Amino acid sequence: MKRKAKWTPCGCLSLFHLVIFLLPQHAGALDVYSFQKEGVQSDAHILYSGPAGGAEGQGWRRPFTPEDFSVCLRLKFFYLWDLSGFLELWEEAGVGDSPASFLRAEVDLRYLRVRMGIFRRFFFMPRPLRALTWYHVCVTYSQDTLELYLNGDLQGTQPGRPEIPLAGTRLKVGAWDAVRSFSGEVTEVNVWSRALSVEDVASLVDCRESAGGDVVAWTDIWTMHGDVTKSDIPYERICDEMRDTKQFFFPPVSSRVAFQVCEGLGGSVTTPRRAEEVDTLRRLVSSFADSETCPRLWTGVTDVAKEGEWRYHKDGRPVQVSWRPGAPDGDVLQNCAAIHLDGSSDGLTDMTCSRKLCTVCDVPEGLVWTLLGACEEYPRNIHFVARQRASGEFHFRGYSSYMIMRNDTDGRWVWWDRQRNEVVAVLSESEFGFPMGRHSWALRRPACGRKPPVEHTLLLTPCGAGSFSCDDATCIPLYQRCDLKFDCRDKSDESGCELVQFPPVYRPDLPPSDVASAASAPLSVGVRMVLESANVITSSMRINTNYNLSLTWREGRVNYLNLNKDYTLNRVPYNIMRKLWSPTVDFTNTRGNHITHADEEATMMVLMSGEPTMGGDTQPQEVEVYSGWDSPLTLQRKFSETFQCEFDLAMYPFDHQECRLVLTMLSASSRLLVFHENASEAAFVGNPHLVEYTVGRVSVEVMNQRDFAVMHVKISLVRRAGYILMNVYIPSTLLLIVSYVTLYFRVGIFQARVLGTLTALLVMATLFTQASSHLPKTSYFKMVDVWLLTCIFVIFIVIVFHVIIDRAFERAERAPPAIPAAPSPSPAVQAVKVHPSGGTAATAPSKDPRGALEFLSAGRRSSLHLRQRVRSPLYQNLILGARVVVFAALLTFNIVYWSTVFLH
């Protein structure tokens, strides 16, 4: 008789636990395979065997079609080798013969590489990959185009088709072989018979889709070979981005050392804010030390800067913390804060900063340390990650076979080659007892061309791209490097600010050749002249100028380091300036021999241009290197020179002059050096209104066709005629008017007429002499000469007219007048009888005396008109003619004169 099966409570509970245990494995966890955990190269790999539920090794889910396919997976690398292959798909028949039909993928620090036979492509990453970090990689092929995605971002495409169509019967994940192997973890390997779209890839990266491939699925059967281990990792842990921090424990040190060590690691001293965080610290510390060794922990809070203002030490931000009862109570003696781990209270207490307490550092997850100054051939050899083992040992594990760790024998920090089992260098000394930062190391084997025993400077830094590492391993923005102010706490950012990097062989006496242009093209030198003041001396035809001269050229034989956008901070020191080639320019038309000088009064600066490249790992500091062809050099100096001009004074004082400053390139002939036409300019920035001229347009004319290149700086000068008009033309015009008015004086006052005209003539002659003394002696007449000479000539003519008129008047006065017969008197007028003795005798009195007066007046007028009709005096005709002639001459002259002036 068969017994019925009974469900016992124990059996139900076991089944329940079994279901709960299996559910996360299927839905919330992924199978993750780890290869070469200890970093020992071997042929560690897994092979695809077939769909789950079928016979092992039965083959693909469906035939692999090479026309369109996609291969996606997630990987994390531990170590990198010369060639780290992590995936291989090939046809089984050609395994031993290195088949031409295969698909392979490899990873390196800066690229992913995909091969399809001889059809291959490097996909370089925008930034180096990080160890111990999950990456999603997807390779798609469609319409003869290969594409690679990293974390959902398209990294590049490669058109083409392999010479042999891709076919595959075997899929290998992990090492290609023992030498070309992979150290790391892999999960979610899937193969599709189609090319996934961008949206499909994005959904896989974001964990929105977990369906396996239709050709190969990750849930199928895989077989392990070699150094491979399998584990289950929660899905969220892989898919979520790393936002957490990692905590490192350090034994008792002073607060200064604690701050320095934590910030040198790229993190900060842990400052708990909640009771849960304090409990976490207790558990962490208890795994490394007992309560007697670490009863308290330093926090990142201090009021050293200002008493009573508690701030974070790293960035100076104010902080609100919970204090223990009665704290803080140390006043100026206790400026640091600590947390008690005895459980009595979760609040902080103030303590003396010199005490030694244990420290826990919060360091961002995924932080990478770089060893600069190592001169390693491969970048993977200089990248490290920080690790702390359960024993408390703190060390830096490299991406390759290097480690930086504390030596067990003497406790000194060493740079150790794990593969060769030898020490590369030993840390000589460190202020805080840790290798982070810029320190001196004693070499134990040759490095950077130096042989031991010798001290060599190395920098172990957590600073990323765009940052500068201070000596204490703290980071500042790279643009704050060498900006003439201290930004690092240790002031190391302003030390070693080399600006020019010379090649092994450099000749400062030879000009650079313009390799950026044609092979025979000469080097172009740009000239910029800024005239600050000018003084024109017309009498000697010279111009005195104060100006700043800038010469700009490209020195392609050197490189520049640590440039700043503000070019004034890129000043070349005088001792370096003397070692650089600079062009020599002669000021040709000056009084004496004058050339440009690169002396102590000159300033040489580098103008930042182009994109920099990092200086590599050969120097123990981050250095931006700018090519000499991209960043031009400029040499500035102030000069005060007197140039000789050539003036044409024919139109003085209404002339426009052009003075030329002639510059000649003396360093080499025009076959090697020329003036840059587009980059050469001149400008006048001073007061344009000079004593005699107004400075107009300033232009440049370049003549590179001569034996030596020549440049003319042409200064346009417009005469300021106001002075001459007020002091010459207006007085001379008034004198002409006075001279002309004398023609209207009474004829009988000859002395007044002549003296007025002679005075005007003398003053006019004085004006002529004065104007001529301020002008250079020329063989041609100037407009002012024509005016003054004409004025003198006109006044002279007026004097001549006065003399002629006076002679004519005297002759007219000496001639006897013709007296006509007197008219018969009126009967009313009293008769006058002439007495023989000469007297007169009155006759009978007139009856109308008024009529008698009218009769006499009428008689005089009749006599005068009669005399004029008989003879018109010559001097009157001369006066009238002189007035007309002089006026007509002056009018004609002024019309012609001023028309010439204005038309010019």
VEXGU-485650 format. One record per residue (C-alpha): residue in one letter; x, y, z. Coordinates in steps of 0.5 Angstrom, whole numbers, padded with zeros to 4 digits, always signed. Layout:
% residues N
AXYZ ...
***
This chain:
% residues 904
M+0000+0000+0000 K+0003+0007-0002 R+0003+0012+0003 K+0001+0019+0001 A+0006+0025+0001 K+0005+0030+0006 W+0007+0037+0006 T+0010+0039+0012 P+0012+0046+0014 C+0019+0045+0014 G+0018+0042+0006 C+0014+0048+0005 L+0019+0053+0008 S+0025+0050+0004 L+0021+0050-0003 F+0019+0058-0001 H+0027+0059+0000 L+0028+0055-0007 V+0024+0060-0011 I+0026+0066-0008 F+0033+0064-0009 L+0032+0062-0016 L+0028+0068-0018 P+0033+0073-0017 Q+0038+0069-0021 H+0033+0069-0027 A+0030+0076-0026 G+0035+0080-0022 A+0042+0078-0023 L+0047+0076-0029 D+0052+0071-0030 V+0059+0074-0030 Y+0065+0071-0032 S+0072+0073-0029 F+0078+0072-0033 Q+0085+0072-0030 K+0083+0075-0024 E+0090+0075-0021 G+0093+0078-0028 V+0097+0072-0030 Q+0096+0071-0038 S+0093+0064-0040 D+0088+0062-0045 A+0082+0063-0040 H+0076+0063-0044 I+0069+0061-0045 L+0066+0058-0051 Y+0059+0058-0054 S+0055+0051-0054 G+0048+0052-0056 P+0041+0054-0053 A+0039+0052-0046 G+0035+0046-0046 G+0038+0043-0052 A+0044+0038-0052 E+0051+0041-0051 G+0055+0043-0057 Q+0049+0043-0062 G+0050+0049-0065 W+0047+0056-0066 R+0040+0058-0065 R+0039+0059-0072 P+0044+0060-0078 F+0049+0066-0078 T+0048+0071-0084 P+0054+0075-0085 E+0050+0080-0089 D+0047+0084-0083 F+0049+0082-0076 S+0050+0085-0069 V+0055+0083-0063 C+0054+0086-0056 L+0057+0085-0049 R+0059+0088-0043 L+0066+0088-0041 K+0070+0090-0035 F+0078+0090-0035 F+0083+0088-0030 Y+0089+0089-0033 L+0091+0090-0040 W+0097+0087-0044 D+0100+0088-0051 L+0094+0085-0054 S+0088+0084-0050 G+0083+0080-0055 F+0076+0079-0052 L+0072+0076-0057 E+0073+0071-0063 L+0068+0069-0068 W+0070+0064-0073 E+0069+0058-0078 E+0071+0051-0074 A+0074+0048-0080 G+0080+0054-0080 V+0081+0054-0073 G+0088+0051-0074 D+0090+0055-0080 S+0089+0062-0078 P+0082+0063-0082 A+0081+0069-0086 S+0074+0069-0085 F+0073+0071-0077 L+0071+0077-0073 R+0075+0079-0067 A+0075+0085-0062 E+0080+0087-0058 V+0081+0093-0052 D+0086+0098-0050 L+0087+0104-0046 R+0085+0108-0052 Y+0082+0104-0057 L+0077+0098-0059 R+0079+0095-0065 V+0075+0090-0070 R+0078+0085-0075 M+0074+0082-0080 G+0079+0078-0084 I+0084+0084-0087 F+0078+0088-0086 R+0080+0092-0080 R+0079+0099-0076 F+0081+0102-0070 F+0076+0106-0066 F+0079+0111-0062 M+0076+0113-0055 P+0075+0121-0054 R+0078+0119-0047 P+0082+0113-0044 L+0078+0107-0042 R+0078+0106-0034 A+0080+0099-0031 L+0074+0096-0026 T+0069+0100-0030 W+0063+0097-0034 Y+0063+0098-0041 H+0057+0096-0046 V+0060+0095-0053 C+0056+0093-0059 V+0059+0092-0066 T+0054+0092-0072 Y+0055+0091-0079 S+0050+0092-0085 Q+0050+0094-0092 D+0058+0094-0092 T+0059+0098-0086 L+0062+0097-0080 E+0059+0101-0074 L+0062+0101-0066 Y+0058+0103-0060 L+0061+0105-0053 N+0056+0106-0048 G+0051+0107-0053 D+0055+0113-0057 L+0057+0111-0064 Q+0065+0112-0064 G+0066+0111-0071 T+0064+0107-0078 Q+0068+0104-0083 P+0065+0102-0090 G+0068+0096-0093 R+0067+0089-0094 P+0072+0083-0092 E+0075+0079-0098 I+0072+0073-0096 P+0065+0073-0093 L+0064+0072-0086 A+0062+0066-0083 G+0062+0063-0076 T+0061+0056-0073 R+0065+0058-0066 L+0064+0064-0061 K+0070+0065-0056 V+0069+0070-0051 G+0076+0071-0047 A+0083+0070-0049 W+0084+0069-0057 D+0090+0065-0054 A+0095+0065-0048 V+0099+0071-0051 R+0093+0075-0054 S+0089+0074-0047 F+0084+0078-0043 S+0084+0080-0036 G+0077+0082-0033 E+0069+0081-0033 V+0064+0079-0039 T+0057+0079-0039 E+0051+0079-0043 V+0054+0077-0050 N+0049+0077-0055 V+0049+0076-0063 W+0043+0078-0067 S+0042+0076-0075 R+0041+0084-0076 A+0044+0090-0075 L+0041+0094-0069 S+0039+0101-0069 V+0041+0107-0065 E+0035+0106-0061 D+0036+0099-0060 V+0043+0100-0057 A+0041+0105-0053 S+0035+0101-0050 L+0041+0095-0048 V+0045+0100-0045 D+0040+0103-0041 C+0037+0096-0039 R+0031+0097-0042 E+0031+0091-0046 S+0034+0084-0044 A+0032+0080-0049 G+0038+0075-0052 G+0040+0075-0059 D+0037+0071-0064 V+0043+0067-0066 V+0047+0067-0059 A+0044+0069-0053 W+0047+0070-0046 T+0042+0065-0043 D+0045+0059-0047 I+0050+0054-0045 W+0057+0057-0045 T+0063+0052-0043 M+0069+0055-0038 H+0076+0054-0040 G+0082+0056-0036 D+0083+0061-0031 V+0075+0063-0031 T+0070+0064-0025 K+0063+0065-0025 S+0059+0069-0021 D+0052+0072-0020 I+0052+0080-0020 P+0045+0084-0019 Y+0043+0087-0025 E+0042+0094-0022 R+0049+0094-0020 I+0052+0093-0027 C+0047+0098-0031 D+0047+0104-0026 E+0053+0109-0027 M+0058+0109-0021 R+0056+0115-0017 D+0058+0112-0010 T+0065+0113-0006 K+0070+0109-0004 Q+0072+0109+0003 F+0080+0108+0005 F+0082+0107+0013 F+0089+0110+0015 P+0092+0109+0022 P+0093+0115+0027 V+0096+0121+0024 S+0095+0129+0025 S+0089+0133+0022 R+0094+0136+0017 V+0097+0129+0015 A+0089+0127+0014 F+0087+0133+0010 Q+0093+0132+0006 V+0093+0124+0005 C+0085+0125+0003 E+0085+0130-0002 G+0092+0127-0005 L+0087+0121-0006 G+0082+0126-0010 G+0077+0125-0004 S+0076+0129+0003 V+0076+0127+0010 T+0069+0123+0012 T+0064+0128+0015 P+0058+0124+0018 R+0052+0128+0018 R+0047+0122+0020 A+0047+0117+0025 E+0047+0111+0020 E+0053+0114+0017 V+0057+0114+0024 D+0055+0107+0025 T+0058+0105+0018 L+0064+0108+0020 R+0064+0104+0026 R+0063+0098+0022 L+0069+0100+0017 V+0074+0102+0023 S+0072+0096+0027 S+0075+0091+0021 F+0082+0095+0021 A+0083+0097+0028 D+0080+0096+0035 S+0077+0101+0039 E+0083+0103+0043 T+0087+0104+0037 C+0081+0109+0034 P+0077+0111+0039 R+0076+0118+0035 L+0076+0120+0027 W+0078+0126+0024 T+0073+0130+0020 G+0073+0135+0015 V+0071+0141+0019 T+0076+0146+0022 D+0075+0153+0024 V+0083+0155+0023 A+0081+0160+0018 K+0077+0164+0023 E+0075+0162+0030 G+0068+0160+0031 E+0067+0159+0023 W+0067+0152+0022 R+0068+0150+0015 Y+0070+0144+0010 H+0077+0144+0010 K+0078+0142+0002 D+0073+0148-0001 G+0072+0152+0005 R+0064+0152+0004 P+0061+0153+0011 V+0058+0147+0014 Q+0052+0146+0019 V+0054+0140+0024 S+0051+0137+0030 W+0056+0138+0036 R+0056+0134+0043 P+0054+0137+0049 G+0058+0142+0051 A+0062+0143+0045 P+0066+0146+0042 D+0069+0149+0048 G+0077+0149+0046 D+0077+0156+0043 V+0083+0158+0039 L+0087+0152+0042 Q+0082+0147+0039 N+0081+0148+0031 C+0079+0141+0028 A+0073+0137+0029 A+0073+0129+0031 I+0067+0124+0032 H+0067+0119+0037 L+0066+0112+0036 D+0064+0109+0043 G+0057+0110+0042 S+0056+0115+0047 S+0054+0121+0042 D+0054+0122+0035 G+0056+0129+0035 L+0062+0132+0034 T+0067+0135+0039 D+0073+0140+0037 M+0080+0138+0039 T+0087+0140+0038 C+0089+0139+0030 S+0096+0136+0032 R+0093+0130+0036 K+0094+0124+0032 L+0087+0120+0030 C+0085+0115+0025 T+0082+0118+0019 V+0077+0115+0013 C+0077+0118+0007 D+0072+0119+0002 V+0074+0118-0005 P+0070+0118-0012 E+0069+0111-0015 G+0073+0110-0021 L+0078+0115-0020 V+0084+0113-0024 W+0092+0115-0022 T+0097+0117-0027 L+0104+0116-0026 L+0108+0122-0030 G+0115+0122-0031 A+0116+0115-0032 C+0117+0115-0039 E+0114+0109-0041 E+0112+0106-0048 Y+0105+0104-0047 P+0100+0109-0043 R+0097+0103-0039 N+0103+0102-0035 I+0102+0109-0032 H+0095+0108-0030 F+0093+0106-0023 V+0087+0105-0018 A+0087+0105-0011 R+0086+0099-0007 Q+0086+0097+0000 R+0086+0090+0002 A+0082+0087+0009 S+0089+0087+0012 G+0089+0094+0012 E+0094+0094+0006 F+0094+0100+0002 H+0097+0100-0005 F+0096+0103-0012 R+0095+0097-0017 G+0097+0099-0024 Y+0093+0097-0031 S+0099+0092-0033 S+0104+0089-0028 Y+0106+0095-0024 M+0104+0096-0017 I+0106+0102-0012 M+0106+0099-0005 R+0109+0099+0002 N+0115+0095+0002 D+0114+0090+0008 T+0122+0090+0010 D+0123+0097+0011 G+0116+0100+0010 R+0118+0105+0004 W+0114+0106-0002 V+0116+0102-0008 W+0115+0102-0015 W+0114+0095-0016 D+0114+0091-0023 R+0110+0085-0021 Q+0112+0081-0028 R+0119+0081-0027 N+0119+0081-0019 E+0124+0087-0019 V+0123+0094-0016 V+0123+0100-0021 A+0124+0106-0016 V+0124+0107-0009 L+0121+0113-0006 S+0126+0118-0003 E+0122+0122+0002 S+0115+0124+0003 E+0113+0130+0008 F+0106+0126+0009 G+0109+0119+0008 F+0105+0117+0002 P+0107+0117-0005 M+0101+0121-0008 G+0104+0128-0011 R+0111+0130-0014 H+0116+0127-0010 S+0124+0124-0011 W+0125+0117-0013 A+0131+0113-0013 L+0131+0109-0019 R+0133+0102-0018 R+0133+0100-0026 P+0134+0105-0032 A+0128+0110-0034 C+0128+0116-0038 G+0135+0115-0041 R+0138+0115-0033 K+0141+0110-0030 P+0141+0108-0023 P+0143+0110-0018 V+0140+0117-0019 E+0134+0121-0016 H+0128+0122-0021 T+0122+0126-0020 L+0115+0122-0021 L+0108+0125-0020 L+0103+0120-0018 T+0096+0124-0019 P+0089+0123-0019 C+0088+0130-0023 G+0084+0129-0030 A+0084+0132-0036 G+0084+0140-0036 S+0087+0140-0029 F+0094+0141-0026 S+0097+0137-0020 C+0100+0141-0015 D+0106+0138-0011 D+0101+0135-0006 A+0097+0132-0011 T+0091+0137-0010 C+0088+0139-0017 I+0087+0146-0020 P+0085+0148-0027 L+0090+0148-0032 Y+0089+0155-0034 Q+0091+0157-0027 R+0098+0154-0028 C+0103+0160-0029 D+0099+0166-0028 L+0103+0170-0024 K+0099+0168-0017 F+0099+0162-0013 D+0093+0157-0013 C+0096+0151-0010 R+0096+0151-0002 D+0104+0149-0003 K+0105+0155-0008 S+0108+0149-0013 D+0103+0152-0019 E+0108+0158-0020 S+0115+0154-0020 G+0118+0151-0026 C+0114+0155-0031 E+0118+0154-0037 L+0115+0158-0043 V+0120+0156-0049 Q+0122+0148-0051 F+0128+0148-0055 P+0130+0143-0060 P+0137+0139-0059 V+0140+0143-0064 Y+0138+0151-0065 R+0142+0156-0068 P+0139+0163-0066 D+0143+0166-0072 L+0139+0163-0077 P+0132+0165-0079 P+0127+0160-0079 S+0124+0157-0085 D+0116+0157-0087 V+0115+0150-0088 A+0108+0151-0087 S+0108+0155-0094 A+0111+0153-0100 A+0118+0150-0100 S+0121+0156-0103 A+0117+0161-0099 P+0120+0166-0095 L+0118+0167-0088 S+0113+0173-0087 V+0114+0178-0081 G+0109+0182-0079 V+0110+0189-0077 R+0105+0194-0073 M+0107+0201-0072 V+0103+0205-0067 L+0105+0212-0067 E+0104+0216-0060 S+0106+0223-0062 A+0109+0227-0068 N+0113+0233-0069 V+0114+0236-0076 I+0119+0241-0077 T+0118+0244-0084 S+0124+0248-0084 S+0129+0242-0084 M+0123+0237-0087 R+0124+0232-0081 I+0119+0229-0077 N+0120+0227-0070 T+0116+0221-0067 N+0115+0216-0061 Y+0112+0210-0063 N+0112+0203-0061 L+0114+0197-0066 S+0112+0190-0066 L+0115+0185-0070 T+0111+0178-0071 W+0113+0172-0074 R+0113+0164-0073 E+0118+0160-0070 G+0117+0153-0072 R+0123+0150-0069 V+0121+0151-0062 N+0115+0149-0058 Y+0111+0153-0052 L+0109+0151-0046 N+0104+0153-0041 L+0101+0159-0045 N+0095+0163-0042 K+0090+0166-0046 D+0092+0173-0043 Y+0098+0174-0048 T+0101+0179-0043 L+0102+0173-0038 N+0106+0169-0044 R+0112+0174-0043 V+0119+0171-0045 P+0124+0172-0040 Y+0130+0176-0042 N+0135+0170-0042 I+0131+0166-0046 M+0129+0172-0051 R+0137+0172-0052 K+0137+0165-0054 L+0131+0166-0059 W+0132+0169-0066 S+0129+0175-0068 P+0129+0180-0074 T+0133+0186-0075 V+0130+0192-0078 D+0133+0198-0080 F+0130+0205-0080 T+0133+0207-0087 N+0131+0215-0087 T+0133+0217-0080 R+0139+0221-0078 G+0144+0216-0076 N+0144+0209-0076 H+0138+0206-0072 I+0136+0198-0072 T+0131+0194-0068 H+0134+0191-0061 A+0132+0185-0057 D+0135+0188-0051 E+0132+0189-0044 E+0128+0195-0046 A+0124+0190-0051 T+0119+0185-0049 M+0118+0179-0053 M+0111+0175-0052 V+0108+0169-0055 L+0101+0169-0057 M+0097+0163-0056 S+0093+0160-0062 G+0092+0153-0064 E+0090+0147-0060 P+0095+0144-0055 T+0097+0137-0054 M+0099+0134-0048 G+0107+0133-0046 G+0106+0126-0045 D+0109+0122-0039 T+0116+0124-0040 Q+0115+0130-0035 P+0113+0130-0028 Q+0107+0135-0029 E+0102+0136-0034 V+0104+0141-0039 E+0100+0143-0045 V+0105+0144-0051 Y+0103+0149-0057 S+0107+0148-0064 G+0111+0154-0066 W+0108+0154-0072 D+0101+0155-0069 S+0103+0161-0064 P+0107+0167-0066 L+0112+0171-0063 T+0112+0178-0062 L+0117+0183-0060 Q+0115+0190-0058 R+0120+0196-0056 K+0119+0203-0056 F+0123+0208-0060 S+0124+0215-0061 E+0127+0217-0068 T+0128+0223-0073 F+0126+0221-0080 Q+0128+0225-0086 C+0122+0227-0090 E+0121+0230-0097 F+0116+0236-0098 D+0113+0239-0104 L+0112+0246-0101 A+0109+0249-0108 M+0102+0250-0105 Y+0104+0252-0098 P+0101+0254-0093 F+0095+0250-0097 D+0099+0244-0098 H+0098+0236-0096 Q+0104+0233-0095 E+0106+0225-0094 C+0112+0223-0090 R+0115+0216-0091 L+0118+0212-0085 V+0122+0207-0089 L+0124+0200-0086 T+0129+0195-0089 M+0129+0188-0087 L+0137+0187-0085 S+0137+0180-0082 A+0136+0176-0089 S+0135+0178-0096 S+0128+0178-0099 R+0129+0170-0101 L+0129+0168-0094 L+0125+0174-0090 V+0119+0179-0093 F+0114+0183-0089 H+0107+0180-0089 E+0103+0185-0093 N+0096+0183-0089 A+0099+0183-0082 S+0103+0189-0083 E+0100+0196-0081 A+0101+0203-0078 A+0096+0207-0074 F+0097+0214-0070 V+0094+0214-0063 G+0096+0221-0061 N+0093+0228-0061 P+0093+0229-0069 H+0093+0236-0069 L+0100+0238-0069 V+0103+0245-0069 E+0103+0246-0077 Y+0099+0240-0079 T+0094+0235-0078 V+0095+0228-0078 G+0091+0224-0083 R+0091+0217-0086 V+0097+0213-0084 S+0098+0207-0089 V+0103+0202-0090 E+0106+0200-0097 V+0110+0193-0097 M+0116+0192-0103 N+0118+0185-0102 Q+0121+0185-0109 R+0127+0188-0108 D+0134+0185-0105 F+0132+0186-0098 A+0125+0187-0096 V+0122+0194-0095 M+0116+0197-0092 H+0114+0205-0092 V+0110+0207-0087 K+0106+0213-0090 I+0104+0219-0086 S+0099+0224-0089 L+0100+0231-0086 V+0094+0236-0088 R+0097+0243-0087 R+0093+0247-0081 A+0093+0254-0085 G+0090+0258-0079 Y+0096+0261-0077 I+0098+0263-0083 L+0092+0266-0085 M+0091+0270-0078 N+0099+0272-0079 V+0100+0273-0086 Y+0094+0273-0090 I+0089+0277-0086 P+0094+0283-0084 S+0097+0283-0092 T+0089+0284-0094 L+0088+0289-0089 L+0094+0293-0092 L+0092+0292-0099 I+0086+0295-0097 V+0089+0301-0093 S+0094+0302-0100 Y+0088+0302-0104 V+0084+0307-0100 T+0089+0312-0100 L+0087+0313-0108 Y+0081+0316-0105 F+0085+0321-0101 R+0085+0329-0103 V+0090+0330-0108 G+0093+0336-0104 I+0095+0331-0098 F+0100+0328-0102 Q+0105+0327-0096 A+0099+0323-0092 R+0098+0319-0098 V+0105+0317-0100 L+0106+0315-0092 G+0100+0311-0091 T+0102+0307-0097 L+0110+0306-0096 T+0108+0304-0089 A+0104+0298-0092 L+0109+0297-0096 L+0114+0296-0090 V+0110+0292-0086 M+0108+0287-0092 A+0116+0286-0093 T+0117+0285-0086 L+0111+0279-0087 F+0114+0276-0093 T+0121+0276-0089 Q+0118+0273-0083 A+0114+0268-0087 S+0120+0266-0091 S+0124+0265-0085 H+0120+0259-0083 L+0120+0255-0089 P+0126+0251-0092 K+0130+0255-0098 T+0127+0252-0104 S+0128+0254-0112 Y+0121+0255-0113 F+0115+0260-0111 K+0110+0258-0106 M+0103+0260-0106 V+0105+0264-0100 D+0111+0267-0104 V+0106+0269-0109 W+0101+0272-0105 L+0106+0277-0101 L+0110+0278-0107 T+0103+0280-0111 C+0101+0284-0105 I+0108+0288-0105 F+0108+0289-0112 V+0101+0292-0112 I+0103+0297-0106 F+0109+0299-0110 I+0104+0300-0116 V+0099+0304-0112 I+0105+0308-0110 V+0107+0310-0117 F+0100+0312-0118 H+0101+0317-0112 V+0107+0320-0115 I+0104+0320-0122 I+0098+0323-0120 D+0101+0328-0115 R+0106+0331-0121 A+0100+0332-0125 F+0096+0335-0120 E+0102+0340-0119 R+0102+0342-0126 A+0095+0343-0126 E+0096+0348-0121 R+0101+0352-0124 A+0098+0353-0131 P+0094+0360-0131 P+0086+0359-0131 A+0082+0362-0137 I+0077+0367-0135 P+0071+0369-0139 A+0067+0375-0140 A+0063+0377-0134 P+0055+0377-0135 S+0052+0384-0135 P+0050+0386-0128 S+0043+0386-0126 P+0039+0393-0125 A+0038+0392-0118 V+0045+0391-0116 Q+0049+0397-0114 A+0054+0399-0119 V+0061+0398-0117 K+0066+0403-0121 V+0073+0402-0121 H+0077+0407-0118 P+0084+0409-0122 S+0088+0408-0115 G+0085+0401-0114 G+0079+0402-0110 T+0072+0402-0111 A+0067+0407-0111 A+0060+0405-0110 T+0054+0408-0115 A+0047+0408-0113 P+0045+0403-0108 S+0042+0396-0110 K+0034+0396-0109 D+0035+0388-0108 P+0041+0386-0104 R+0038+0378-0104 G+0038+0378-0112 A+0045+0381-0112 L+0048+0375-0108 E+0044+0370-0112 F+0047+0374-0118 L+0055+0373-0116 S+0054+0366-0114 A+0051+0364-0121 G+0057+0368-0124 R+0062+0363-0120 R+0058+0357-0122 S+0058+0359-0129 S+0065+0361-0129 L+0067+0354-0126 H+0063+0350-0131 L+0066+0354-0136 R+0073+0353-0134 Q+0072+0345-0134 R+0069+0345-0141 V+0075+0349-0143 R+0080+0344-0140 S+0079+0337-0136 P+0085+0336-0131 L+0090+0330-0132 Y+0090+0328-0125 Q+0083+0327-0124 N+0083+0322-0130 L+0089+0319-0127 I+0086+0318-0120 L+0080+0315-0123 G+0084+0310-0128 A+0089+0308-0122 R+0082+0306-0118 V+0080+0302-0123 V+0086+0299-0125 V+0088+0297-0118 F+0081+0294-0116 A+0081+0290-0123 A+0088+0287-0122 L+0086+0285-0114 L+0080+0282-0116 T+0083+0278-0122 F+0089+0276-0118 N+0084+0273-0112 I+0080+0269-0117 V+0086+0266-0120 Y+0089+0265-0113 W+0084+0262-0109 S+0081+0258-0115 T+0088+0255-0115 V+0088+0253-0108 F+0081+0250-0107 L+0082+0246-0114 H+0088+0243-0111 
***
